[in-house]
Amino acid sequence: MTYDIIIVGSGPAGLGAAFELIEKNSALKILLLEKERICSGGLLNDCKQNYTFPIGFTEECWEESEAERLLKIVENHLKPKFLERYNIENYQRRALKVNTRLFNIKQSHVGTDKSRFLIQGLLAQLEKLGVEVRLNTAVKEIKDPGKKILLLEDETELYYKKLIIAPGRKGFSFLQKIMNDLDVPYIDNTLDVGVRIETRSENYQIVKDYYDPKFYFPYKTRTFCTNSGHALVVKEKYKDFFIVNGHALSKERGDNGLVNFALLKTIGLEAPVRSGQQMAVFLARLANEIGGGKPIMQRVGDFRANKRSRMETFNEDLYDFKPSCVACAGDLALAVPSKIMRDIWGSMKLLDSIMPGILHPSTIMYYPEIKMYANKPQFINNSFGVTDDIYLIGDGAGTSRGITGAWASGIRAAEGILNLVI
């Protein structure tokens, strides 16, 4: 069967492309493929949305004016309810005193318990508009020239005129395989490595005024994905290892008194290092090996005393609260490269000087938190094309770093296709 356009991946990038294409040209025959039962990633997990440039965008791919134009289209589809922000100028003034920047971002939050309904509603809208949606359908191989896709389960052959690939962060390895098969040049030399911090909300009081504060520190480190209200740290499996991530449920689920956020360091690698992704995988596997197949967690009090944490320290009697995630009590110094740990710890001290509390002895540091969106394909046009007929978009392709940026990259690819004669 032949389609005008096949989109691989139903995350925000794929959805953004699908809506833009079908709304602008209802005669197009479009197929949206998704290997999972429902799309995964940020749109499903917690579903925090940022609507201010440069958050969520890779700046080498975007101009502010273009990003802001497309964010208005994203807003029309996701219909965010923006969260109130208070006292931002006070926090920004304190941050500047320690050479740190706090971005003031328009934000919305859905919650892990409600995001599935948002996704199902978006897919239903696309089907009503005429887009064919196939879930639980993985791609095995792409053949170009030939414009043919082989499906994994039964090697069914599908043909396309234009192909958009939007695999997200979890599809990082899949995308690299596709680029290698198609001889698409790319660079893989950047990764974000860090910890997820969990503490009581009174130790990170800014969340009462600003849901997901974006601090940028002078160590190429930043805060990312803050969760409060009913906040949880979770394990996520990547192949044969686990990393950590953060979730927050909707307001209707109440408040468990905890907050968690990632503190990430951006690392740019140079030759002879082969791959940022391979370094990330190595670090994650090392942490899991030390943690007996689990991520590692350590109390700040133990870290400052230069001793490992033990399971008996993770109870609410001695150290204020129980961890929301079951990880291995241990010593981060055995797993985290010293330069990365030094810069993360330096950032935590700066954060504690802006608003004292984060260095409370009960605060937990979980490791590893790693973001694998370091692919940098060589694009041949402004629409994220890598050949005349194939486009790579979203976090996995390095065009974005979040829900709204990924959706915007899908729109941009769709606009490029619509300007051509199919």
C-alpha positions in Angstrom: 0.0 0.0 0.0 1.3 3.5 -0.9 0.8 6.6 1.2 1.6 10.2 0.5 3.2 10.5 3.9 4.2 8.0 6.5 5.0 9.3 10.0 7.0 7.0 12.3 6.3 7.9 15.9 3.2 9.3 17.6 4.9 11.5 20.2 4.6 15.3 20.0 6.8 15.6 16.9 4.8 13.1 14.9 1.5 14.6 16.1 2.6 18.1 15.2 3.5 17.0 11.7 0.3 15.0 11.2 -2.0 17.8 12.3 -0.3 20.4 10.2 -0.4 18.2 7.1 -4.0 17.0 7.3 -5.4 20.4 8.4 -3.7 22.1 5.5 -4.4 19.4 2.9 -7.2 17.0 3.7 -6.7 15.1 0.5 -3.4 13.6 1.7 -3.2 9.9 2.5 -1.3 9.8 5.8 -0.3 6.9 8.0 0.9 7.4 11.5 2.9 4.4 13.0 3.6 3.8 16.7 5.5 0.8 18.1 3.9 1.1 21.6 0.2 0.8 22.7 0.3 4.5 23.3 3.1 7.0 22.6 5.7 7.3 25.4 8.0 10.0 26.5 7.2 13.4 27.9 3.8 13.7 26.5 2.7 10.6 28.4 5.0 10.9 31.5 3.9 14.0 33.5 3.3 16.1 30.4 4.9 19.4 31.3 4.8 22.0 28.6 7.0 25.1 28.2 5.9 27.9 25.9 8.8 30.3 26.0 11.9 30.1 23.8 14.6 28.7 24.2 13.3 26.1 26.7 12.6 22.9 24.7 14.5 24.0 21.6 18.0 23.3 20.4 19.2 26.8 19.7 21.5 25.8 16.8 18.3 24.7 14.9 16.0 27.6 15.8 15.5 31.4 15.6 13.4 32.9 18.4 10.9 34.4 16.0 10.2 31.2 14.2 9.9 29.2 17.5 7.5 31.8 18.9 5.4 31.6 15.7 5.1 27.9 15.9 4.4 27.8 19.6 1.2 29.6 19.0 0.1 26.7 16.7 1.2 24.2 19.4 -0.9 26.1 21.9 -4.0 25.9 19.7 -3.8 22.1 19.7 -2.7 21.3 23.3 -4.9 24.0 24.8 -2.7 24.5 27.9 -4.0 26.0 31.2 -1.1 28.2 32.1 0.2 28.1 35.7 0.6 31.2 37.8 4.1 32.5 38.6 5.0 34.7 41.6 8.0 36.6 42.9 10.1 35.6 39.8 12.1 38.9 39.9 13.2 38.2 43.5 14.5 34.7 42.6 16.2 36.1 39.5 17.9 38.8 41.5 19.2 36.3 44.0 20.4 34.0 41.2 22.3 36.7 39.4 24.3 37.3 42.6 25.8 33.9 42.2 26.3 34.0 38.4 23.2 31.9 37.8 20.2 32.6 35.4 16.6 31.8 36.1 14.3 31.8 33.0 10.8 33.0 33.3 8.7 30.4 31.3 5.1 30.1 30.5 4.2 26.6 31.6 1.4 24.1 31.7 1.1 20.7 33.5 -1.3 17.8 32.8 -0.1 15.1 35.1 0.9 11.4 34.5 -2.6 10.2 35.5 -4.3 12.4 32.9 -1.8 12.6 30.0 -3.1 9.3 28.5 -6.6 10.9 28.0 -5.0 13.9 26.2 -3.0 11.6 23.9 -6.1 9.4 23.1 -8.1 12.5 22.3 -5.4 13.9 20.0 -5.2 10.5 18.1 -9.0 10.4 17.8 -9.0 13.9 16.3 -6.5 12.8 13.7 -8.5 9.7 12.8 -11.6 11.9 12.4 -9.7 14.1 10.1 -8.7 11.2 7.9 -5.2 10.1 9.2 -4.7 6.3 9.5 -3.3 5.5 12.9 -1.6 2.1 13.7 -0.5 1.4 17.2 1.6 -1.6 18.3 3.3 -1.4 14.9 7.1 -1.3 14.9 9.3 -0.6 11.9 12.0 -3.1 11.0 13.7 -1.4 8.0 13.5 1.5 5.7 14.7 1.1 2.1 15.5 4.3 0.2 15.7 4.4 -2.8 12.6 2.3 -3.1 10.6 4.4 -0.6 9.7 1.2 1.2 9.1 0.4 4.9 9.2 -3.1 6.3 7.2 -3.7 9.4 8.8 -5.7 12.2 6.0 -8.2 13.0 5.3 -9.7 9.6 7.6 -7.7 7.2 4.5 -6.1 5.6 5.7 -3.7 2.9 4.4 -0.1 2.9 5.4 2.6 0.4 5.6 6.4 0.9 6.2 9.5 -1.2 7.5 11.4 1.9 8.7 9.9 5.2 8.9 11.6 8.6 10.7 9.8 11.4 10.1 11.0 14.9 11.2 8.3 17.3 11.8 10.4 20.5 14.6 9.9 23.0 13.9 6.2 23.5 14.3 5.8 19.8 17.8 7.1 19.8 19.4 3.8 18.8 16.7 3.1 16.2 17.3 6.4 14.6 21.1 5.9 14.5 20.5 2.5 12.8 18.2 4.2 10.2 20.8 6.9 9.5 23.6 4.4 9.1 21.4 2.3 6.7 20.6 5.4 4.7 24.1 6.8 4.8 22.9 10.0 6.5 25.8 11.9 8.0 25.4 12.8 11.7 27.3 13.7 14.8 26.7 12.1 18.2 29.0 14.0 20.6 26.7 15.5 23.3 24.9 14.1 26.2 23.3 15.3 29.5 24.2 13.4 32.6 23.2 14.1 36.1 21.1 13.3 39.2 17.5 13.5 40.2 17.1 15.3 43.5 14.2 14.5 45.9 13.4 16.5 49.0 10.6 17.9 51.0 8.8 20.8 49.3 9.7 23.1 52.1 13.3 22.6 51.2 12.7 23.9 47.7 10.2 26.6 48.3 10.3 28.1 44.9 7.8 25.5 43.7 5.1 27.3 45.6 5.7 30.3 43.2 7.0 28.6 40.0 6.1 25.1 39.1 9.1 24.1 37.0 11.9 26.6 37.6 14.7 26.6 35.0 18.0 27.5 36.6 21.2 27.6 34.4 24.4 27.5 36.4 28.0 28.5 35.4 29.1 24.8 35.1 27.1 23.9 32.0 24.5 22.5 34.4 20.8 23.2 34.6 17.6 22.2 36.5 15.2 20.2 34.4 11.7 18.6 34.8 10.7 19.7 38.3 7.8 17.8 39.9 5.8 18.9 43.0 2.4 18.3 44.4 2.0 14.5 44.2 5.6 13.9 43.0 7.4 10.6 42.4 10.8 9.5 41.2 10.5 6.4 38.9 12.8 3.9 37.2 12.7 3.7 33.4 14.2 0.7 31.6 16.4 1.2 28.6 17.4 -2.2 27.1 19.3 -3.8 29.9 19.6 -1.0 32.4 17.5 1.5 34.4 17.7 5.2 34.6 15.6 7.5 36.8 13.0 10.1 35.9 10.4 12.2 37.7 6.6 12.3 37.5 3.9 14.3 39.1 0.2 13.5 39.2 -2.5 16.0 38.6 -3.7 18.4 41.4 -6.8 16.1 42.0 -4.4 13.5 43.4 -3.4 15.7 46.3 0.0 16.6 47.7 2.6 14.1 49.1 4.8 16.9 50.4 7.7 16.0 48.1 9.5 17.6 45.2 12.0 16.2 42.7 13.9 17.6 39.8 16.9 16.7 37.6 20.2 18.5 37.8 22.0 17.8 34.5 25.4 18.6 33.1 25.8 19.0 29.4 29.0 17.3 28.1 30.4 17.9 24.7 32.8 15.2 23.5 35.7 15.4 21.1 37.7 12.9 19.1 38.7 10.1 19.7 35.4 9.5 21.6 33.2 7.5 19.3 29.7 8.3 20.6 28.0 10.3 23.2 25.3 7.7 23.3 27.7 4.9 23.9 29.3 6.9 26.8 25.8 7.4 28.3 25.1 3.7 28.0 28.4 2.8 29.6 27.7 5.2 32.6 24.2 3.9 33.1 25.4 0.3 33.0 28.2 1.0 35.4 25.7 2.6 37.9 23.4 -0.4 37.6 26.3 -2.8 38.1 27.3 -1.0 41.3 23.6 -0.8 42.3 22.9 -4.5 41.9 20.7 -3.9 38.8 19.1 -0.7 40.2 19.9 3.0 40.1 21.8 4.3 43.1 20.5 6.7 45.8 22.4 8.6 48.4 21.4 11.1 51.1 23.1 14.5 51.0 24.1 14.1 54.7 26.0 10.9 53.9 27.6 12.5 50.8 28.8 15.4 52.8 30.3 13.1 55.4 32.0 11.1 52.6 30.3 7.9 53.4 27.9 5.6 51.6 24.2 5.6 52.4 22.7 2.4 53.7 19.1 1.2 53.6 18.5 1.9 57.3 19.1 5.6 56.6 16.1 5.6 54.2 13.3 5.7 56.8 11.1 8.6 57.8 12.2 8.4 61.5 15.9 9.2 60.9 15.9 11.2 57.7 12.6 13.0 57.4 11.0 11.0 54.6 11.1 7.8 52.7 12.2 7.7 49.1 9.5 7.5 46.5 11.6 5.2 44.3 13.1 1.9 45.3 16.8 2.2 44.4 20.1 0.9 45.8 21.5 2.8 48.8 25.1 3.5 48.0 27.9 5.9 47.2 27.5 8.1 44.1 31.3 8.8 44.1 31.9 5.3 42.9 29.7 5.7 39.8 29.6 9.4 38.8 32.7 10.7 37.0 34.4 13.2 39.4 34.2 16.2 37.0 30.5 15.7 36.6 29.9 15.2 40.3 32.0 18.2 41.2 30.0 20.5 38.9 26.6 19.1 40.1 27.6 19.5 43.7 28.8 23.1 43.0 25.4 23.8 41.4 23.6 22.4 44.4 25.5 24.8 46.7 24.6 27.7 44.5 21.0 26.7 44.5 21.1 26.4 48.3 22.5 30.0 48.5 19.6 31.3 46.4 17.1 29.6 48.7 18.5 27.6 51.6 17.1 24.1 52.0 18.2 21.8 49.2 21.4 20.7 51.1 19.3 19.4 54.0 20.9 16.1 55.1 17.7 14.2 54.2 17.7 15.3 50.5 18.2 12.3 48.2 20.3 12.2 45.0 19.4 9.4 42.5 21.7 8.4 39.7 21.8 8.0 36.8 19.5 10.5 35.1 20.7 10.7 31.5 19.0 12.4 28.5 19.9 10.8 25.1 19.0 13.4 22.5 22.5 14.0 21.1 21.9 13.0 17.4 22.8 15.8 15.1 21.9 14.8 11.5 23.3 16.8 8.6 20.1 18.4 7.4 19.9 19.5 3.7 17.1 22.0 4.1 15.3 24.1 6.7 12.6 21.5 7.1 14.8 18.9 8.8 15.2 16.9 5.6 18.1 14.5 5.3 17.2 13.3 1.8 14.8 14.7 -0.7 12.0 12.5 0.8 13.0 11.8 4.4 12.7 14.1 7.4 14.0 13.6 11.0 12.3 15.5 13.8 11.9 15.6 17.6 14.2 15.0 20.5 15.7 11.8 19.1 16.9 13.8 16.1 18.3 16.6 18.1 15.8 19.2 16.8 14.1 19.7 20.2 14.4 19.1 24.0 10.8 18.9 25.1 7.1 18.5 24.2 6.5 21.9 22.6 9.8 22.1 20.8 9.2 18.6 19.3 5.7 19.5 18.2 7.1 22.7 16.6 9.7 20.6 14.7 6.9 18.5 13.3 5.1 21.6 12.1 8.3 22.8 10.4 8.8 19.5 8.6 5.2 19.5 7.5 5.4 23.0 6.2 8.4 22.0 4.1 6.5 19.1 2.6 3.4 21.1 1.9 5.5 23.6 -0.1 6.5 20.8 -2.4 4.4 19.1 -5.1 3.7 15.6 -3.9 
